[in-house]
Amino acid sequence: MYTIANIRPLGHNVGNHAIHFALRQMLHETFGRFVSVIDYPATSKHESTAKAGLTPATVYEINRFADGVIVGGGNLYENDEIAVDARALSALQPPLLLFSNSRGRIYDRHGNFSERSDVIPDHKLKTLLSRADMSLSRDSATNGYLSAIDSRDELGWCPTINMARYANLLPALPDNEDVGTLISVRTPNLMNLPYRFQSRIQNHIETAIDHLRATGHRRIRILCNDSRDLDFATAFRYTKNVDSVYTNDVYQYLALLKSADLVVSYRLHATLPAVSFGTPTINIVYDERAHSLFDDLGMTPASLNLVDLSDNFIPELKKWIDKGGYKKSDHITIAKDWLEKSDMQFSRLAQFKALMENYLKNGASKI
């Protein structure tokens, strides 16, 4: 039996749980069923606990029972949402893997990429990277930045590209459940965009609803990843007679994405599971981390960039609705590339397993 401490984002967003769902299943494949995964929040900012991140209390506890530590996946670097105590980290005994974390820039008022005001400081990144036994960044933008600090960092992508492998674990939806078309939203004021772009989002979605109906989509719903999206989503009940759906149950969330007729997605972790499942998807991006990852995955031609398209966004959105969305299975080269990336992820987890086995062997020999 192996025990892994997983330090990850919890908080409001069911997308974080989708990442964890995929990672947990990948660990079961790598270790067999003989693995226990113990979750710790990466920060106590959103949790009613003082025990979070890589701090004295957690490191003390982890050293007592864990055989390995995984930090990620999530946007932990982008918004500095991981607590790190350098003294405690230096005392960490089990192997440490940094996996599928991102650090991206946002669009400023001029439409150029600029640093976030809350980005993780370089000295903190250096502390993490210097202690890590392995580091796999989620996208090329993050990998490029981290490699300048520590050349050992590799590109590792997101575990959710493997979601189709685990579709059999999802519950069957009720027989009378008509999922229809889902528009996966993010509340505009939580999008890191200049106001002139935020202010267009409601009109974009209302236009999409009208065009979806005109092209035969009978059942349309607003999908919320985060309970904070519900206030925005409810507006469409009054303007377009469209209901919203929210769940923090990751199994139900993934089952909805798998069964949808089409997903129009403003959410990275609605897009990747949907594409993996083979659900037709229209992907919308508005920051560097998503843009970089979709470029890595060969999806840039099938992604709509809110800022780059600007006034041409709605015509392009209508074109993708007319096409019926993007399906990875229609692009053999990209589908093969995703499989190769998946194989690489599993090979790195196997390397991490070997580090853990070596740690267990050496620890046992010292007793």
N, C-alpha and C positions, 0 to 999 in steps of 0.2 A: 504494500500500500504506500502511495506517495501522497504527500500533503503540500499543496501550493497555496501561498497567500497571493491573492490578486488585488492589487491596489488600483482602483478604477473610479471613474466618475459615476456617481449615483444620481442624486438630484431629481429634477422633474421629468427629464426627457426619456421617453421609452426607446429612442434610438440608441442610447447608451446600453440599454438592456439587450437590444438586438446584437450589438457588438459582443457583449458578454455571452449571449446564447451561442453564437457561432464559435467563439474562442473556447468555451467550455466543451462543446462537442468535439472540436479539434483536439483538445487535450485528452478526451476520452479515446479518440482514435489513436493518438500517439502512445498513451500509457496503458491502453486497455481500460477496463472499468475500475481499475485499482488506483484511482486518484480522487482525492478530496480537494475541492477548491473552496477556500475560505475568503470571503469578500471583506475588504476594508474600503471605506470611502477615501478618495484621494485627498479630500479636504473636509474640514468640519464646518465650512461656511454654510453648507446647505443641509447639514445633518445635526440632530440633537445629540451629538457625541463629541467628546474631546479626543477620542482615539481615532486618528486618521493619518493617512500619508505615511511617510518614513520619518517618524518622530520617536523620541525616547520610549514612549509607552508601547507603540506598535512594534518597534524593532526588538525590544525586550521580549515581547510576547512571541513574535515570529521566530526568534532564535530558539525558543523553547520547544517549538513543535514543527515548524515548516521545513520542508526539504528544498524548496525553491520559492522565488518571489517573481511575480510578473507585474510590471507597472503598465497599465493600459488595457485596452485601447481607448482612445478618445482625444479630445482637444486639450489635453492637459498642459501642453506647452503654450498653446495659443493664448489662453487667458490665465495662465499661471495658477491653475486650479489643482496644484499638488503641494502639500506641505512637505518640506524637506529640512531636516536638521542635520547639518554636516557631521557633527560629532556622533549622533546616533547612527547615521549611514555608515560611517567608518567602522562601527561595531557590528554591522550586519554580517552574519555568518553564511547563510545559504546563498547559492548562486542567484544573480539578479538579471532578469531579462526585461528590457524596455521594448514594448511591442505595440506597434500601430498607433503611436501618438503623433499629433500634428502641431505644426507651428506655422501659421499663415498670416499674411497681411490682409488689410481690408482696403476698400475703395475710399479715397478721400473726396472732398467736395469738387475737386477738379477731374475726378474719374481716374486717378492714378493710385497704384498700390502704395500704402503707407503702413508703418508699424502701428499696432494696437497700443493704446496707452497702458494696458494691463498685461502685456506680453511677459512671459517668464524671463527673468534677467539671465544674461550669459553666465554669470558666476554660478548660478544655481544649476543651469544646464551642465556646466563643466563638472560640478560636483557629482551630479547623477551619472554622467557619461564615464567619468574616470573610475567610478565604483562598479559600473555595470559590466557583467561578463559578456553580454550580447546586447546590441541595440539595433532594432529594425524600425525605421520610420515609416509612416503611413504613405507618404507621397514624396515626389521628387523635390518639391520646394523645401519641405522639412529636411529631407536627406541632404540637400545641398548646403543648407545652413548648418546643420549639425556636423557634417563631415569636415567643415572648416575648424570646428572645435575639437573633434575627435574623429580621426580618419577611419575608425572601426565601424562607424555607423553604416548600416546597409538599408536599402529600400525593401520594405516588407509588406506594403499595401494593407488592406483591411480584411479581417477575417470574414466579413459578410459576403465576400465574393464566393464563398463556399456554401452559401445558404441552401442551395438546391440539394446538397448532399444530405440535408437533415429535414427535408420536407415531410418525410414519413413520421416525424416526431410531432407534427402539428395536429391539433384537434380538428375533427371534421366540423364544419359549420352546420348550423341547423338546416334541415331540408328546405325550409321556407326563407332562408337567408339569400337575398339578392344583393350581392356586394356591389355590382355595377361598376361605374367609373369613380375612382377616388382622386380627389385633388388634395395632395398632401401639402399643407400650408405651414408657414411660419409667420407669426404676428409681425407686421412690417416694422414696428418700432423696436423689435428685437433683432432686426436684420442690420448688419453693419454696412449701411448704405447712406449716401446723402439723402436728405429729405425729398429732393425732387424725384428720386427713384422710389423711395418708400411710398410716396403719395400716389404712385401709379398702380400699386399692387392690387388694390381692390378692383379697379377698372379692368386690369388684366384678367383677373379671375372671373369677373362677371362676363367679360367678352368670351372667355374660354367656355363658360357654362352655356352661353347662347349658341356658340358654334358647335359645341358637343351635341346639344339638343338638335340643332339643324342637321347634323350628320348622323342622327339616329341613336344617340346615347340616351336611353330612357331614364335610367337610374343614376343619379350623380350625387355624391356626398363629399363633404369636406372632412378630410382626415387630419386629426390633430396628434402630433407627437408629444405634445406638452400641454398640461392643463392650462398654462398661461395663454395658449392659442384659442381657447374656447370663446372668449369675449369677441375676438375678431371673427371667428368662424360663425358665430350666431348671427352676425349681420346678414349673411347670405340667406338665412331663413326668411328674412323680411324683404330683401331686395330681389331674390331669385327663387324663393320657395325651395331651397336646398338645405337639407339637414346636415348636421355635423356628427361625427363619430369620434370618440376618444376612448382609449383603454390604456392602462398602465400594465396590463397583462401581455407580456411579450409574445406569448404563444398565440393569443387572439389577434394581436397586431400583425404578426407575420402571416397568420392564416388569411387575414383580410387582403394583404398585399398579394399573396399567392393566388387568391381566387378572383381578384378584380379583373374586369374586362380591359381596363386601361388605368394607368397611374400617371397623373400629371403631378410632378414632384418638385417642390421647393426644398426638399429635405434629402440630404446625402444618404441618410440611413433609412429612407423609404426607397430611393432610387436603387441602391445596390442590391438589397434583397429582392426587389421586384424584378430587376434584370436577371439576377441569378436564377430566380424561379421560372423565368421565361415569360413573365407578364409584360405586355407591351407598355413602354414607359416613355414619357416626355420629360426630359431632365432640364431643370433650370438652375443656373449657378450664379453666384453673386459674391464670391470671395476667392482668395488665392488657394486655400487648402483644397476646396472642392474642384476648382478649375485644374489644379495640378494633378490631383488623383484621377480625374476623368481623362485627362490627357495621357497619364500613365496607362490607363486601361483601354485606350483606343477609342474613347467615347466623345472626344471633343467635337467631331463633326455632327454628332447627334445631341449636342447640348446647346441650350439657349442661354447666352450670357446677357443678363439684364442690363449691364452697363455698356458693353460693347455694341449691342444691338440698338439700345436706346429707343428711338422712335420707330425702328423697324421690328421691334419685338413682337407686336401683335400680328403683323403679317406672317412672320416666321412661325409663331405659335399656331396659327390657323393651318399653315402648311403641314406641320407635324400632326395636328389633329386629323387632317385629311389623309395623311399617310397611315394613320393608325398607330403611331408611336414607334419606338425603337425596340427591336427584338435581337438579342445577342445571337440567337440561333440562326438568324439570317445572314450573319457575317462570320464565315467559317474561320478566317484568319484570327479574328478577335476572340472567338470562342476557344480556339486552340491556345491562344496566348493566355487567356484566363486560367486554363488548365495548367499551363507551365508555371504560372505565378503561384497557383495553389500548391503544386508539387514543391516549389521552393519554400513556401511557408512551412509545409510539413517537414521538410528536411531540416529547417532551422529549429523547429520544435524538437526533432529527434536529437539534434546537437545539444539542446538545452537539457533534455532528458539525460544524456550522457554526463553532462556537468553535474546534475543532481545525483546520479548514481555514484560518481566519483566522490562527491561531497559526503554521501552516506557511508561509503566505504572508508574514507579517511577518518570520518568522525567515529565510526565504530572501532577503528584500529587504535584510537587514542584512549578509549575507555579502559 
